[in-house]
Amino acid sequence: MKAGSWPSIVVIYAFGIMAGGCFSSFLPLAGDFERALGIGHESFALLFALLALPAALLGAFGGAAVNAIGPRRTLILSALIAIAADAGDWFATSLTTLDVIRFFEGLTMLGVFTAAPTLLMMTTAGRRQVAAMTLWSTYAPTGFSSGLAIAAIFAGTPAWRWTFVMHGALFGLLALLGLWLPDPQTGTVPPPPASRRVNLMEIFSAFTEIAPVRLALVFGVATALGVGVATVMPSWLVHSYGLSIGNASNLLALANFVMIAGAFVTDLWIGKGRSANALFAGLGIAGSVAGIVLFLPGLSFGANLATLCCWLLITGAVNACVLALLPAVLSSPERGGAAAGLFAQVSSLAALLAPPLWLGLFDRGGWTAFAALIVCGWLVSYLLIPGLARRFRVRVQTLPAD
């Protein structure tokens, strides 16, 4: 495939969709695991935390691996790890085995979420790069829904373990397609002993540049708010409107697709050279208003659903805006892998820490805590976004068209 071509971009994006499905494909199988292995809800929840741990702990090293062996090889290796994990899930007979497999499978998410954006940044430029990065920002909702769709075919039937066969087969197809992806050289031959210290520092290079760090923190805050709302929203809908937990969860999964529309809003805005900072400021104000209204007591179901869609639209636009800015704030393209690893680490930590906080606030009751958390989150993000504190306007209009 030609570097920067749409077939190449779509295949890289497909890796993200399938990696996101690693998380959600387990959800419809909760009853099957409970019947087959006696796994309770608390133990089942632990399986999701273990999946995010590798990225939370090893994000910086994931970026170093991408720089060392190349993003294309990392994607293929990640797919092979996923296939091995799916095979392990098929044969697993105990919770302990599943815990080990899920942590191992988390390496797939670390590899994909680090290598895919790196490869996109290295093979695209200008208007095409903005479009590619905004498309990549939608991997979460599409991946979540794809995992649910795969598992829904087999969940609750004697063939429920075939979920892992289909998931592994699709990853196998991607591994084959990955052989035709462009292969930019990010790494070099193993360094001599005298330069090993320099390479070790390169692992953490993104942590030493203020702009990528601030941008990663913005992405982490946005992730924490998005995951937090997604964590409590089903219970909020059950408590406020009497929906069943199943219907509430399905409604949220369907509404998540609105995030994709938000990404295209960002693409249309900054892709034409308009100020990304102005867009982010407007999204922050709109997000604060939507967050306040979202958990307002006495709101009708229709109004709550409309506000939820607005919230998801804004969240999708913010994620796309941050990721579209990433190539512009790097001091050199070679830092792409380290920056992507930093993003994976910060967002994974946010995804791990947000649910307990939001569930704790939900148990205490009161919508004001949610509203205050959302407003403070947007305010912090506004102050962190590179250039805003110094009133420096980040634009993409100087980049070539393709």
C-alpha positions as CSV (number, residue, x, y, z in Angstrom):
1,M,0.0,0.0,0.0
2,K,1.2,3.5,-0.7
3,A,2.2,5.5,2.3
4,G,-0.5,7.9,3.3
5,S,-3.1,6.4,1.0
6,W,-6.6,5.8,2.2
7,P,-6.3,2.0,2.0
8,S,-3.3,2.3,4.3
9,I,-5.1,4.6,6.7
10,V,-8.2,2.4,6.9
11,V,-6.1,-0.7,7.6
12,I,-4.3,1.1,10.4
13,Y,-7.6,2.3,11.8
14,A,-9.0,-1.3,11.7
15,F,-6.2,-2.3,14.0
16,G,-7.5,0.2,16.5
17,I,-11.1,-1.0,16.1
18,M,-10.1,-4.6,16.8
19,A,-7.9,-3.6,19.8
20,G,-10.8,-1.7,21.2
21,G,-12.9,-4.8,20.8
22,C,-10.6,-6.7,23.2
23,F,-12.2,-4.7,26.0
24,S,-15.9,-4.8,25.1
25,S,-16.1,-8.3,23.6
26,F,-16.1,-9.7,27.2
27,L,-19.1,-7.7,28.4
28,P,-21.9,-9.8,26.8
29,L,-20.1,-13.0,28.0
30,A,-20.4,-12.2,31.7
31,G,-23.2,-14.7,32.2
32,D,-21.4,-17.4,30.2
33,F,-18.2,-17.0,32.3
34,E,-20.2,-17.1,35.5
35,R,-21.9,-20.4,34.5
36,A,-18.8,-22.0,33.1
37,L,-16.1,-20.9,35.5
38,G,-18.0,-19.5,38.5
39,I,-16.6,-16.0,38.0
40,G,-18.5,-13.3,40.0
41,H,-19.0,-9.7,39.1
42,E,-16.1,-8.3,41.1
43,S,-13.7,-10.9,39.6
44,F,-15.1,-10.2,36.2
45,A,-14.5,-6.4,36.7
46,L,-10.8,-7.2,37.5
47,L,-10.4,-8.7,34.1
48,F,-10.9,-5.2,32.5
49,A,-8.5,-3.5,34.9
50,L,-5.8,-6.1,34.0
51,L,-6.3,-5.3,30.3
52,A,-5.4,-1.7,30.8
53,L,-2.5,-2.2,33.1
54,P,0.3,-2.8,30.5
55,A,-0.4,0.5,28.8
56,A,-0.7,2.3,32.2
57,L,2.6,0.8,33.4
58,L,4.6,0.5,30.2
59,G,3.4,3.2,27.9
60,A,6.8,4.9,27.6
61,F,8.5,1.5,26.8
62,G,5.9,0.8,24.2
63,G,6.9,4.0,22.4
64,A,10.5,2.9,22.6
65,A,9.6,-0.5,21.1
66,V,7.8,1.2,18.2
67,N,10.9,3.4,17.5
68,A,13.2,0.3,17.8
69,I,11.4,-2.2,15.6
70,G,9.1,0.1,13.6
71,P,5.3,0.8,13.8
72,R,4.3,-1.7,11.1
73,R,6.1,-4.6,12.8
74,T,4.7,-3.6,16.1
75,L,1.1,-3.7,14.7
76,I,1.7,-7.2,13.3
77,L,3.3,-8.4,16.5
78,S,0.3,-6.9,18.5
79,A,-2.1,-8.9,16.3
80,L,-0.2,-12.1,16.9
81,I,-0.4,-11.5,20.7
82,A,-4.1,-11.0,20.4
83,I,-4.5,-14.3,18.5
84,A,-2.5,-16.1,21.2
85,A,-4.7,-14.5,23.9
86,D,-7.8,-15.5,22.1
87,A,-6.5,-19.1,21.9
88,G,-5.8,-18.9,25.6
89,D,-9.4,-17.6,26.3
90,W,-10.8,-20.6,24.4
91,F,-8.9,-23.1,26.6
92,A,-9.0,-21.2,30.0
93,T,-10.6,-23.1,32.8
94,S,-9.9,-20.9,35.8
95,L,-10.0,-17.2,36.8
96,T,-6.2,-17.2,37.5
97,T,-5.5,-18.3,33.9
98,L,-7.8,-15.7,32.6
99,D,-6.1,-13.0,34.7
100,V,-2.8,-13.9,33.2
101,I,-4.2,-14.0,29.6
102,R,-5.9,-10.6,30.0
103,F,-2.7,-8.9,31.2
104,F,-0.9,-10.5,28.3
105,E,-3.7,-9.4,25.9
106,G,-3.2,-5.8,27.3
107,L,0.1,-5.8,25.4
108,T,-2.0,-5.8,22.2
109,M,-3.7,-2.6,23.2
110,L,-0.4,-1.0,24.2
111,G,1.2,-2.0,20.9
112,V,-1.7,-0.9,18.7
113,F,-2.5,2.3,20.5
114,T,1.2,3.3,20.3
115,A,2.1,2.1,16.8
116,A,-1.0,3.0,14.9
117,P,-0.9,6.8,15.5
118,T,2.8,6.8,15.1
119,L,2.5,5.2,11.7
120,L,-0.3,7.6,10.7
121,M,1.9,10.6,11.7
122,M,4.9,9.2,9.8
123,T,3.1,8.5,6.5
124,T,0.7,11.4,6.2
125,A,1.0,15.2,6.0
126,G,-1.1,18.3,5.8
127,R,-4.8,18.0,5.2
128,R,-4.5,14.2,4.9
129,Q,-2.8,14.0,8.3
130,V,-5.6,16.0,10.0
131,A,-8.2,13.7,8.4
132,A,-6.2,10.5,9.4
133,M,-5.7,11.6,13.0
134,T,-9.3,12.7,13.5
135,L,-10.4,9.4,12.0
136,W,-8.1,7.6,14.4
137,S,-9.7,9.4,17.4
138,T,-12.9,7.5,16.8
139,Y,-11.4,4.1,17.4
140,A,-12.9,3.9,20.9
141,P,-16.6,4.1,20.0
142,T,-16.3,1.9,16.9
143,G,-14.0,-0.6,18.7
144,F,-16.4,-0.8,21.7
145,S,-19.3,-1.4,19.4
146,S,-17.5,-4.0,17.2
147,G,-16.5,-6.0,20.3
148,L,-20.1,-6.0,21.5
149,A,-21.3,-7.0,18.0
150,I,-18.9,-10.0,17.8
151,A,-19.8,-11.3,21.2
152,A,-23.5,-10.8,20.7
153,I,-23.5,-13.4,18.0
154,F,-22.5,-16.2,20.4
155,A,-23.3,-14.9,23.9
156,G,-25.7,-17.0,25.9
157,T,-25.3,-20.0,23.6
158,P,-23.3,-23.2,23.9
159,A,-20.9,-21.8,21.3
160,W,-20.1,-18.6,23.4
161,R,-16.3,-19.4,23.2
162,W,-16.5,-18.9,19.4
163,T,-16.3,-15.2,20.2
164,F,-12.6,-15.7,20.6
165,V,-12.3,-17.6,17.4
166,M,-13.9,-14.8,15.4
167,H,-11.9,-12.1,17.2
168,G,-8.7,-14.0,16.6
169,A,-9.5,-14.7,12.9
170,L,-10.1,-11.0,12.3
171,F,-6.8,-10.1,13.9
172,G,-5.2,-12.8,11.7
173,L,-6.6,-11.1,8.6
174,L,-5.2,-7.7,9.9
175,A,-1.8,-9.3,10.5
176,L,-1.7,-10.4,6.8
177,L,-2.9,-7.0,5.6
178,G,-0.2,-5.4,7.8
179,L,2.4,-7.0,5.7
180,W,1.5,-4.6,2.9
181,L,1.5,-1.5,5.1
182,P,4.2,1.1,4.6
183,D,7.3,0.5,6.6
184,P,9.0,3.8,7.6
185,Q,12.3,3.4,9.3
186,T,12.0,4.6,12.9
187,G,14.8,2.6,14.5
188,T,18.3,1.7,13.7
189,V,20.6,-1.3,14.3
190,P,21.3,-2.1,18.0
191,P,23.5,0.7,19.3
192,P,27.1,0.2,20.6
193,P,27.4,0.2,24.4
194,A,28.6,3.9,24.5
195,S,25.2,5.1,23.2
196,R,22.9,2.9,25.3
197,R,22.4,5.6,27.9
198,V,21.3,8.0,25.2
199,N,18.8,5.5,23.9
200,L,17.5,4.9,27.4
201,M,16.8,8.6,27.7
202,E,15.1,8.5,24.3
203,I,12.5,6.2,25.9
204,F,11.3,9.1,28.1
205,S,12.0,11.8,25.5
206,A,8.3,12.8,25.2
207,F,8.2,13.4,29.0
208,T,10.9,16.0,28.7
209,E,9.0,18.2,26.1
210,I,6.4,20.4,27.7
211,A,4.0,20.6,24.7
212,P,3.5,16.8,24.3
213,V,3.2,16.4,28.0
214,R,0.6,19.1,28.3
215,L,-1.3,17.7,25.3
216,A,-1.2,14.2,26.8
217,L,-2.6,15.5,30.1
218,V,-5.4,17.2,28.2
219,F,-6.1,13.8,26.6
220,G,-6.0,12.2,30.0
221,V,-8.5,14.6,31.5
222,A,-10.8,14.1,28.5
223,T,-10.5,10.3,28.9
224,A,-11.2,10.5,32.6
225,L,-14.4,12.6,32.0
226,G,-15.5,10.4,29.1
227,V,-14.9,7.1,31.0
228,G,-16.4,8.6,34.2
229,V,-19.7,9.6,32.5
230,A,-19.9,6.2,30.7
231,T,-19.4,4.4,34.0
232,V,-22.2,6.0,35.9
233,M,-24.6,6.9,33.0
234,P,-26.3,3.4,32.8
235,S,-27.0,3.5,36.6
236,W,-28.2,7.1,36.3
237,L,-30.7,6.2,33.6
238,V,-31.9,3.3,35.7
239,H,-32.2,5.4,38.8
240,S,-33.8,8.4,37.1
241,Y,-36.0,6.9,34.4
242,G,-36.6,3.3,35.4
243,L,-34.8,1.7,32.5
244,S,-33.4,-1.8,32.9
245,I,-29.6,-1.9,33.2
246,G,-29.4,-3.8,29.9
247,N,-31.5,-1.3,28.0
248,A,-29.5,1.6,29.5
249,S,-26.2,0.0,28.5
250,N,-27.4,-0.7,25.0
251,L,-28.6,2.9,24.7
252,L,-25.2,4.3,25.8
253,A,-23.4,2.0,23.3
254,L,-25.6,3.2,20.5
255,A,-25.2,6.8,21.5
256,N,-21.4,6.5,21.5
257,F,-21.5,6.6,17.7
258,V,-22.2,10.3,18.0
259,M,-18.6,10.7,18.9
260,I,-17.7,9.9,15.3
261,A,-19.7,12.9,14.2
262,G,-17.8,15.0,16.7
263,A,-14.5,13.9,15.1
264,F,-15.7,15.0,11.7
265,V,-16.7,18.4,13.1
266,T,-13.0,18.8,14.2
267,D,-11.8,17.7,10.8
268,L,-14.0,20.2,9.0
269,W,-12.9,23.0,11.3
270,I,-9.1,22.7,11.7
271,G,-8.7,20.9,8.3
272,K,-9.5,24.2,6.6
273,G,-6.9,26.1,8.7
274,R,-9.2,27.6,11.3
275,S,-7.8,28.0,14.9
276,A,-7.7,24.7,16.8
277,N,-7.4,26.7,20.0
278,A,-10.6,28.6,19.3
279,L,-12.4,25.3,18.6
280,F,-11.1,23.8,21.8
281,A,-12.2,26.9,23.9
282,G,-15.7,26.6,22.4
283,L,-15.9,22.9,23.0
284,G,-14.8,23.5,26.6
285,I,-17.6,25.9,27.2
286,A,-20.2,23.7,25.5
287,G,-18.9,20.6,27.4
288,S,-19.2,22.4,30.7
289,V,-22.8,23.4,30.0
290,A,-23.7,19.9,28.7
291,G,-22.0,18.3,31.8
292,I,-24.0,20.5,34.2
293,V,-27.3,19.7,32.4
294,L,-26.6,16.0,31.9
295,F,-27.1,15.1,35.6
296,L,-29.7,17.8,36.4
297,P,-32.5,16.3,38.5
298,G,-36.0,16.4,37.1
299,L,-34.8,16.5,33.5
300,S,-37.1,14.7,31.1
301,F,-35.8,11.5,29.4
302,G,-35.9,13.1,26.0
303,A,-33.9,16.1,27.2
304,N,-31.4,13.9,29.0
305,L,-30.9,11.8,25.9
306,A,-30.4,14.9,23.7
307,T,-27.9,16.3,26.3
308,L,-26.0,13.0,26.3
309,C,-25.7,13.1,22.5
310,C,-24.4,16.6,22.8
311,W,-21.9,15.5,25.4
312,L,-20.7,12.7,23.2
313,L,-20.4,14.9,20.2
314,I,-18.3,17.3,22.2
315,T,-16.1,14.5,23.6
316,G,-15.5,13.1,20.1
317,A,-14.6,16.6,18.8
318,V,-12.2,17.2,21.7
319,N,-10.4,13.9,21.3
320,A,-10.0,14.5,17.6
321,C,-8.7,18.0,18.2
322,V,-6.1,16.9,20.7
323,L,-4.8,14.0,18.4
324,A,-4.8,16.3,15.3
325,L,-2.6,18.7,17.2
326,L,-0.1,16.0,18.3
327,P,2.1,16.0,15.1
328,A,2.3,19.8,15.3
329,V,3.7,20.0,18.8
330,L,6.4,17.4,18.3
331,S,10.0,18.8,18.1
332,S,10.8,16.1,15.5
333,P,8.9,13.3,13.7
334,E,11.2,10.8,15.4
335,R,9.5,11.6,18.7
336,G,6.2,10.3,17.4
337,G,6.6,6.8,19.0
338,A,7.6,8.2,22.4
339,A,4.7,10.7,22.3
340,A,2.2,8.0,21.3
341,G,3.4,5.9,24.2
342,L,3.0,8.8,26.6
343,F,-0.6,9.3,25.3
344,A,-1.3,5.6,25.8
345,Q,0.1,5.6,29.4
346,V,-1.7,8.8,30.5
347,S,-5.1,7.8,29.0
348,S,-4.9,4.3,30.4
349,L,-4.1,5.6,33.9
350,A,-7.1,7.9,33.6
351,A,-9.3,5.0,32.5
352,L,-8.2,3.0,35.5
353,L,-8.7,5.8,38.1
354,A,-11.9,7.4,36.8
355,P,-14.5,4.7,37.5
356,P,-13.9,4.4,41.3
357,L,-14.0,8.1,41.7
358,W,-17.2,8.5,39.7
359,L,-18.9,5.5,41.3
360,G,-18.0,6.9,44.7
361,L,-19.7,10.2,43.8
362,F,-22.7,8.4,42.4
363,D,-23.1,6.4,45.6
364,R,-23.1,9.7,47.7
365,G,-25.8,11.2,45.5
366,G,-26.1,14.7,44.3
367,W,-25.6,16.0,40.8
368,T,-23.5,19.0,41.9
369,A,-20.4,16.9,42.4
370,F,-20.6,15.6,38.8
371,A,-21.2,19.1,37.5
372,A,-18.2,20.5,39.4
373,L,-15.9,17.7,38.3
374,I,-16.8,18.3,34.7
375,V,-16.4,22.0,34.8
376,C,-13.1,21.8,36.6
377,G,-11.9,19.2,34.1
378,W,-12.6,21.4,31.1
379,L,-11.0,24.4,32.9
380,V,-7.8,22.4,33.6
381,S,-7.8,21.2,30.0
382,Y,-8.1,24.8,28.7
383,L,-5.1,25.9,30.8
384,L,-3.0,22.9,29.7
385,I,-3.6,23.0,26.0
386,P,-0.3,24.1,24.4
387,G,-0.4,27.7,23.4
388,L,-3.6,28.8,25.1
389,A,-1.9,29.9,28.3
390,R,0.4,32.1,26.3
391,R,-2.3,33.1,23.8
392,F,-0.4,31.3,21.1
393,R,-2.7,30.2,18.2
394,V,-2.0,26.7,16.8
395,R,-3.0,26.5,13.1
396,V,-2.6,23.9,10.4
397,Q,-3.2,26.2,7.4
398,T,0.6,26.4,6.8
399,L,0.8,22.7,6.1
400,P,0.6,21.3,2.5
401,A,-2.7,20.0,1.3
402,D,-1.5,16.4,1.1
